[in-house]
């Protein structure tokens, strides 16, 4: 805990995972933290109306888990108490277009539903004496000083009641993909840049199953079975795993406008049509819990608030209200955790050496965390027909990256190199910097391994000269702005 003198009151808009992580950070620096949410929080782990995607699989990557464990020590023990399973020494089966990797999972990660994780973190936050919750309240607008240069609070309304003004020294928008921040800022007279967009038109469907008593050994055997979709063939991705209370969940996913079915019979047929029958064979032995549920995302966006020439003091934004990602790599909650850690680091720095423009520096540093995940999303999703990028400026190296990431996966799988494959997932789950696989030495090895790679290598030599390795900073972005080490 921070023992320095605390400031006044902080308001957090949204009681999501991002909001809870943010509130925990702010609790070290403010005398009072109020979390405002339009939902009534359930009295047990349940999905909320305000998180319509909450039913679908959610995961922390190793980086997100590390940050959350530091902010809420022992939170995974609470998940275990709720019946969440561990992944340690269970079988992982990953299949892609070029082959499969099957082995034992070496980390003790806990698998959970979104509802269980949110419940655990919310109970932890409630134990902090100066953190309070205000449920069932919609945030109507920001409140500012007369010249609109500083946000001084928010106006809220409980359903069916009069509006109320809440004062705050810091307001943080963590309200997710339905954030009204662009509208609020525009109404205050600020010029808000258009967000960068990745038009993915993706859909995913999830069905849950109860594991019968005589098959409980299955939960001790399997961690996850991931059959990756193949852009060249347009096949679905299928992911099978377990959450708390001996429940299995099955996800079908695809970008490009071809959505997985939500009809039960069609869903099971689609699972049976995956390139491997392994998941379908397991599901035939389980008991379905209700029908599949679908969710669709037309566009991924990355707001560019850090580019605004003016930004009101006392206002920040974090999580899905800032940028959303393709859910298949499980980056969203981890980036939110990284952003919360950025906020923590900046608050520490401000306590030691206060400077003007605090909020704009925080936004810029958060973009350093957002950038790698956004670039990787684009590189992977642009492999699918129908996906298009529409940004304020071209994404540096994305054409090369789109081809290279697939060739890297092909090389790692063909060679059956767990080291290379592990790096691929470590990069895509934000555990290590992308430059671990996007560097000249690795690129030379990967590209020399296949005909497609040698063609791409020839293109590099033609465009940048025979010493293309020396021009690497012109080929791909630099990912040095984000730290992959904890601030403490």
N, C-alpha and C positions, 0 to 999 in steps of 0.2 A: 504493500500500500504506500501511496505517496504521503509523506509527513509534512510537506510544505503547506503554507497557507492556501486554503481553498477559495475559489471565487464564488460567485452567487449561485444562480439557478440555470440549469441546462434543460432544454426541452428536446425530446427525441420523438419525431413523428414516425410511428410505426413500431409495433412490438414484435417484429420478425426476428429471425436469427441475427441479421445485421443490426437491428435495433438493440437487441439484448447485449451483443458484443460491444456496441458503441456506448451503451449506458454503463456497462462495467468499466470501460476506460474512463468515461467522464466522471464516474463516482470518485476517482482518485483526485480530481481537480476542481470539483464543484460541490458546494455545500448541500445542494439539492438537485436531484435528477428526476424528471417526470417523463414517463413513457406514455404517449397518447396513441390510442388505437381505436379504429372504428368498430372493431369486434368486441364482443363480450368474451373474455378468456374462459375456456372450459375449465372445469374442476378436476379433470383428468386428461391424460394424453388423447386428444382428438383433433381432427382436421378442423380448421376454421374457414368460415365463408370468405374471409379476406385473403386466403392463400389457396386459390382454386387449383394450383399445381401441387399442393402439399401431399396429395395422395400418392404421387409418383415417387420413384426412388430418389433419395437424397444421400449424398456422401460428402464427408470431409476428405480431402486428400491429406497426405501426411503433413504438408505445410499448414493446412487449416487446423488439423488436429493439434499440432504443436502449439499454435498460438492460443487456441481455445483452452487447452490444458493449462497453460500458464495463467490465463485470465480467470478460469474457473477450475482450480486444481481438483482432480478426482471426479470430474463430471462423468467420465466413462463408468465409474463404479455405480453411479445412479442409474445409468442405462442398463447395466447388468442386473440391477435390482428389479428393473421393469421387464426382465426376461430377454434382453437383447443378447444375441450370440456373438462370440468372438470368432475371428478368422484364423487364429493361430494354428498352423500345421494342417489346415484343411486344403482340399484340392482346388486349384484354380485351373480352369480350362479356357484358354483364349484362342480363338480361331479367326484368321483373316483370309484374304484371298490367296495368300501364298503358303499357308500351312497353319500349324497349331503349336501352341506352347502349353504344356500340361505339367504342373508341379505343385509342391506344397508351399502355401503362403507362410512367409517367415515372420510377419509382424503380428502383434497382438492388437489388431484393430477391432473396434466394436461396430456392429452393423445395426441400423436402427431405421425407424420411420421418421419422417419429418416431424410428425406430431410428438413422438417420444423425445426427440432432441429438443424441440422448442419447449416442451413441458419441463424438462430437466433444467435447461438454462434459465427459464422463467422462475422456477422455484429458487434457484441459486441467486438470481437477481433480487428476489423478494427478501432475502435474508440480509441484504445490505440496508442498513437502517435509513439511509437518506435517499434511497431509490424508491419511488412510488409509481403506481400505475393508474392511468385514467382511461378505462375502457369505455366503449359505446359512445365515443365522441369523434365526429368528423372534424378535421381541420379545414376551415373555410378559406382562410387567407393568412398571409403574413402581416404582421403589424410592424411599422417602421417609425423612425423619428420623422420630423416634419420634412426634411429635405431628402428623405428616402435613401440615405447613405448607410443606414444601419438598421438591421432587423432587431426589434426589441421584444418580440413575442409572437403569438399566434392568436387568431380568433377561432374558437371551436363552437360546435353545437352538438348537444346531445339530442338524439332523435325525439321530435315532438316538443322540444323545449327551446328556450331563448338562447341566443348566442352569448358567449362568454369570452372575455379577453384574458389570456394568460401571459404574464410577463416572463421574459427569459433573457439571460445574458448571452446565451448561445442556443441556437436552434439548429438541429441536425435532421435533415430529411432522410429517413430510411424507409420510406413508405412503399418502396418497390416499383414494379413496372407500371403501376398506375399513378405514379407521382405526378402532381400538378405543378411542380416547380417551374417548368418553362413558362407556363401560363401566368403564374404568380409574378415571376420576374418581369415578363413583358408588360403586365398590367402596372408594374411599378416604374415603367419607363426604361428598362434595361434592354439592350440589344443582345438577344440570345442567339448564338450561332446554331445553325441547323446541325443535328447530330450526324455522325457517320453511321451508315446503315449497311447491314448485310442482309439482303433479301433472301431468306432461307426457305420460307414457306414449309417449315418442318412440322411434323406431328409425331406424337407418341401416345401409345395406349398401354395401360397397365392393368393386369388382373392379379388378384391375390388368391392364395390357396392355403387351406389348412392341411398340415401334415398329419396323417392318421397315426394313432399310437404305435401301430406295429411297424411304422416306417421312420420312427424318430431317429434311428441310426443315420438317416440321410442328412440330418442337420449337423451331425458330427463328422460327416464325410466331405460335404461340399461347402466351399466358400462362394464361388461365383462361376458361372459358365457364360462366357461372352462370345457370341458369334457375330463378328463385325459385318456390317453391310458392305456390299461391294459396289462402288459407284459405277464401274463399267457395266455391271449387270442390273443395277437398280434394285438390289435385294435389300430387305429389311435388316437392321441390326436387332438381334435378340439377346437379352440379358436376363439371366435367372439367378436369383440369390435369396437369402433369408433375412428376415427382420425379427423383431421381438415376438415372443409367445408362439414360437414354432409355426410361424407363418412364412410362406414363400411368396415372392413377388416375381412376376414375369412382365418384362417390358419389351415392346416392339417399337421401333423408331425408324424414321427416315426423313431426310430433307428433300426439297425439290418438288413439293406439292403432291406427292403420292402418299396419302395418309394411311396408317395402320387401322384396321377395322376396330369398332367397338361392339359390334354384334358378337355374342359369345361363340357361336358356331364358326363364323368367319375368322375370328381371332385364333381359335384353335387350329383351323386349317392353315392360317398364315404361319403359325409356329411350326406346324408339320412341314411346311414348304421351305424352311430354312435349310441352308446347305448341309447341315448335320442334323440327324434325328435325335441327338442325345437329349435335348431339352424336351421335345415332344414325348419321348419315352418316359421321362420322369413325370411330366404333368399328367399323364394318363393314370398315374397311381395316386394323385392328390385330389383333394376335395375343393372345388372352386368355391370362393366366397363372393357371391354376387357377379355382376357382369363387368366386363372391362370398362375402364374409364379413359377417355381421351383428353388430350390437351394439344392445342395448336399454337404455334408462334410464327407469325407472318414475317417479322423482321427482328433481327438483333440490332441494337443501337448502342452507340457510344457517344454520350454527351461530351461536348468540348467546352465546359464552363471555364476551364483554366485559360481559355483564349479571350475571355471577355475583358474589355478595356476597363470596365467598372464592375465591381462586385461588392455587395453590401457587407459590412462587417457584422459579425454575430450570426452568420449563416454558413452552414456546410451541408454537403450531401454525400451519401455513402451507399454502397450496395447496389441493388437492382435499379434504384432511382438514378444512378450514375451510368451504369452499363450493364447489359445482360448478355449472357453467353449461351451457346449451344449446350444443353444439359448433359450430353452424352459423356463428356469428360469430367463432369462433376466439379467444374471450376467456380461456380457462382458463390457458394458459401465460403470457399477458401479465399477468393479475392476479397470478399467482404471482411474476412478476418484479417487479411493483409492490410486493407484500408484502415481498419480499426487500429492496427498496430502503427501504421503511419501517423494517424491522429495522435496516438499516445506519444510517439517520439517527438512530434511537433509541439505538443503541450509541455513535454519535459523541457524542450529547447526554449520555449517561450518563458517558462518559469525562471530560467537562468539568465536569459538575455532577450527581454521583450523588444519586438520590432513592429513597425507598421506593416500592413499587408499580410497579416498572419493567415487569414482564410485563403487568399490566393496562393500562398506558398503550399498550404495543405492540399489544395486542389491539384496543383502541379505535381506534387509528390505522389498523390494518389494515382495520377495518370501514369506515373512510372510503374506502379503495380498493375494497372489495367492494361498497359500496352502489350506486354508479352502474351497475355491470355487472349486479347483481342486478335493479335496477329496470328496466333496459332489457330484460333477458331476460323478465321478467314482462310488460312492455308489449307485446313482440312475440309471445310464445307464447300469451298469453291471447286473441289474435285467432283461434286455432284452436278448433274445436268439441271439447269433451271435456277441455280443459285447465282446471285449477282451482287457485286459490291457497288455501293453508291455513297462515296465519301466526299468530304470537302477537298481532299487532295488524294492522289494515288497512294496506295499502300506500298511502301518501298519493298522491293524484292518479292512481292506476293506471287507473281507468276513463277519465278524460280522456286519459291517455297512450296507452292502447291505440288509441283512435280517432285521436288526433293524429298518432302516428308513421306510420300508414297514409296519412293525408291529406297529410302532409308528403312522403312518397315519391311519392304521386300528383301533387302539385303540381310537384315537381322533375322528374319524368319527362315530364309533359305539357308543361312549359315547355322541356324539353330543356336544363335548366340544369346544367352540369357543376359549377358552384360549389355549388349547393344539394345536388346528389347527392353530391358529394365530402364535404360536411359531414355528410350522413347516415351515410356509411360511416366517416368520421373519428370521429364520436360513438360509433357501435356497435362500433368496434374500439378504443375507449378512447384515441385519439390526442389528442382534445380534449374539453373538458368538455361534458356534455349541455346546459348552458345556452347553448351556441352556437346550438342550434336550439329549445330550450325557453325562450324569453323572450317577453315581451309583444309586442314589435315584430314578431318573426318570426311569432308565432302569429296576429296580426291579418292579416298578409299571406296566410299559408297558408289560414286559415279563410275568408277573403273570396273565395277563388278557385273554390269549388265549392258546389253546393247542400248537400251533406252538411256542408261546413265552416261554411256560414252557419247551418245548424241548430244545430251545436255552439256557434257564437258566440252565438246567441240563448239557448242554455241557460246559458252563462257569464254573460250579462247578467242573466238572470232570477235566477240563484243568488247572484251576487256584486254585482249592480248595474251600471249603465251604465259605471261607471269600473272595470271588472273588472281592467284592467291594473294598477291600484294594489293589487290584492289577490292579486297573482301568487304571493306566498309562501304563500298559503293554498291555491292550486290545485295546485302541483307541489312536490316536495321541493327543498331547496337542495342543490346539488352542489359547494359551495365547500370541503368538507373535504379533498378529495383534490388533490394537486399533480400537474400534468401536465408538470412540469419536473423534470429530474434533480436529485438531491440534491448532485451535484458538478458 
